[in-house]
């Protein structure tokens, strides 16, 4: 996020109506750390990268379902 110093906005020189987003050095460092997470999890568990990917997909789906339930029914339903 820009407020956290990880992104910067740049106006395109040819068309100043367009705004480009670019990672700052801090953003690139965070990206490098994030890319290492699946391998670190694989090393710390008996899961391989494919299993970790499946788990991540399942967690994303669960989060979406819980969010939809909260929006439709309020906190008591979750």
Backbone bond lengths (Angstrom), bond angles and torsions (degrees), N, CA, C in turn:
res aa  C-N    CA-C-N  psi(-1)  N-CA   C-N-CA  omega(-1)  CA-C   N-CA-C  phi
1 X - - - 1.448 - - 1.513 109.96 -
2 X 1.286 114.33 146.73 1.462 119.65 -178.43 1.522 111.56 -61.99
3 X 1.327 117.37 -41.07 1.465 120.68 -178.01 1.524 111.64 -64.12
4 X 1.312 117.65 -25.00 1.461 121.54 179.97 1.524 112.05 -91.50
5 X 1.327 116.55 1.31 1.456 120.17 178.33 1.510 114.13 79.11
6 X 1.318 117.48 21.34 1.461 120.80 -178.73 1.522 112.80 -103.87
7 X 1.325 116.42 -16.64 1.463 122.51 178.05 1.517 109.14 -129.87
8 X 1.316 114.90 150.62 1.457 118.74 170.78 1.522 108.43 -132.54
9 X 1.316 115.02 146.54 1.462 121.53 178.58 1.525 108.33 -98.35
10 X 1.310 114.39 136.17 1.460 120.48 178.39 1.522 108.37 -130.59
11 X 1.314 117.43 133.23 1.465 121.60 174.36 1.526 108.20 -76.85
12 X 1.317 115.40 137.43 1.458 119.23 176.94 1.522 108.23 -72.91
13 X 1.309 117.18 129.47 1.463 121.43 -175.74 1.527 111.94 -62.70
14 X 1.325 117.71 -39.57 1.463 121.21 -177.39 1.523 112.66 -74.15
15 X 1.318 116.89 -26.84 1.470 121.19 -178.13 1.520 107.91 -148.08
16 X 1.311 116.98 94.58 1.462 121.38 -173.75 1.518 113.88 -67.54
17 X 1.331 117.21 -5.65 1.469 119.23 174.06 1.525 110.44 -73.36
18 X 1.308 116.51 -22.62 1.463 121.14 -178.82 1.522 110.22 -90.61
19 X 1.316 114.56 136.48 1.462 120.90 177.86 1.525 107.83 -116.36
20 X 1.298 115.97 128.02 1.459 121.81 178.68 1.522 108.94 -101.58
21 X 1.314 115.88 142.66 1.463 121.15 174.87 1.515 108.46 -105.59
22 X 1.309 114.99 137.18 1.457 120.79 -178.89 1.520 108.94 -138.03
23 X 1.333 116.05 139.48 1.459 119.72 175.83 1.523 110.00 -69.41
24 X 1.319 115.38 139.70 1.460 121.09 172.55 1.532 107.18 -83.12
25 X 1.324 118.54 172.94 1.465 118.98 174.34 1.533 112.17 -54.94
26 X 1.329 117.74 -39.01 1.469 120.36 177.64 1.524 110.47 -65.15
27 X 1.321 117.11 -37.77 1.458 121.17 177.74 1.519 111.74 -66.64
28 X 1.328 116.73 -40.38 1.467 120.11 177.56 1.526 111.09 -65.85
29 X 1.321 116.99 -37.73 1.470 120.42 178.07 1.522 110.42 -65.17
30 X 1.324 117.05 -42.25 1.463 120.66 178.53 1.523 110.68 -65.30
31 X 1.325 116.64 -39.70 1.468 120.74 178.14 1.528 110.04 -60.85
32 X 1.314 117.43 -43.63 1.465 121.22 178.96 1.524 110.81 -61.29
33 X 1.324 116.81 -41.11 1.468 120.14 177.55 1.523 110.61 -64.12
34 X 1.332 116.30 -43.14 1.466 120.60 -178.10 1.524 111.11 -64.58
35 X 1.319 117.15 -37.63 1.462 120.22 179.76 1.528 111.92 -65.92
36 X 1.321 117.29 -23.50 1.463 121.41 -179.81 1.527 112.90 -84.57
37 X 1.325 118.07 -11.16 1.470 121.18 -175.04 1.529 113.02 -61.10
38 X 1.342 120.53 -49.56 1.472 118.48 -178.80 1.528 113.07 -57.09
39 X 1.328 116.96 -42.19 1.463 119.82 179.22 1.526 111.05 -65.97
40 X 1.317 117.78 -38.30 1.465 121.14 178.22 1.526 110.67 -64.34
41 X 1.325 116.98 -40.27 1.469 120.46 177.28 1.520 109.85 -64.99
42 X 1.321 116.67 -42.55 1.463 120.19 179.20 1.524 111.11 -61.10
43 X 1.315 117.06 -39.54 1.465 120.67 179.34 1.526 111.88 -68.98
44 X 1.330 117.00 -31.51 1.464 121.06 -176.60 1.525 112.89 -87.63
45 X 1.318 117.41 -9.26 1.468 121.25 -178.43 1.518 109.17 -130.78
46 X 1.304 115.39 -178.44 1.464 119.90 174.99 1.522 111.17 -94.46
47 X 1.331 117.35 9.01 1.465 121.89 -179.82 1.525 110.14 -82.82
48 X 1.340 115.72 143.34 1.458 118.67 171.63 1.530 108.83 -92.96
49 X 1.320 116.24 174.49 1.464 119.82 -175.18 1.527 112.29 -62.58
50 X 1.331 117.81 -33.14 1.466 120.37 177.78 1.527 110.37 -65.53
51 X 1.319 117.61 -43.76 1.464 121.06 178.33 1.528 110.96 -63.58
52 X 1.321 116.68 -39.81 1.463 120.58 178.62 1.528 110.01 -63.56
53 X 1.328 116.91 -40.63 1.461 120.78 176.69 1.516 111.88 -61.89
54 X 1.338 116.46 -40.83 1.462 120.66 177.99 1.524 110.69 -65.34
55 X 1.320 116.71 -43.01 1.466 120.26 177.85 1.525 111.34 -61.96
56 X 1.318 116.48 -41.88 1.465 120.20 178.96 1.526 110.51 -62.08
57 X 1.329 116.94 -41.06 1.468 120.46 177.84 1.516 111.28 -64.43
58 X 1.324 116.55 -41.56 1.465 120.39 179.27 1.527 110.98 -65.62
59 X 1.325 117.12 -40.83 1.467 120.33 178.01 1.527 111.34 -65.05
60 X 1.331 116.54 -38.87 1.465 120.07 177.54 1.528 110.18 -62.98
61 X 1.327 116.49 -44.12 1.464 120.53 178.83 1.528 110.53 -63.00
62 X 1.320 117.82 -43.02 1.460 121.63 178.58 1.525 110.88 -61.47
63 X 1.327 116.58 -43.53 1.464 120.60 178.64 1.524 111.00 -61.67
64 X 1.326 117.19 -41.62 1.463 120.83 178.81 1.526 111.05 -64.76
65 X 1.328 116.93 -40.60 1.463 120.50 179.37 1.526 111.01 -66.33
66 X 1.321 117.30 -42.36 1.463 120.60 178.43 1.528 111.22 -64.99
67 X 1.322 116.57 -40.85 1.465 120.34 177.93 1.519 110.66 -62.70
68 X 1.332 116.87 -43.89 1.466 120.75 178.95 1.522 110.68 -63.16
69 X 1.330 117.22 -40.40 1.461 121.19 178.88 1.525 111.06 -64.51
70 X 1.321 116.55 -42.55 1.468 120.37 177.92 1.525 111.48 -62.58
71 X 1.320 115.92 -42.08 1.462 119.53 -178.98 1.526 111.48 -68.29
72 X 1.323 116.98 -35.75 1.463 120.77 -177.28 1.523 112.78 -81.19
73 X 1.328 116.30 -36.85 1.463 119.63 -169.42 1.521 115.40 -121.56
74 X 1.304 117.76 -8.58 1.455 120.06 -177.30 1.517 111.48 86.59
75 X 1.323 118.03 173.55 1.465 122.87 -174.25 1.522 114.73 -62.84
76 X 1.320 119.31 -29.00 1.466 120.92 -177.19 1.522 111.62 -64.83
77 X 1.340 117.92 -28.23 1.466 121.54 -177.61 1.517 111.87 -77.32
78 X 1.303 117.95 -26.14 1.461 121.13 -178.08 1.497 108.62 -79.91
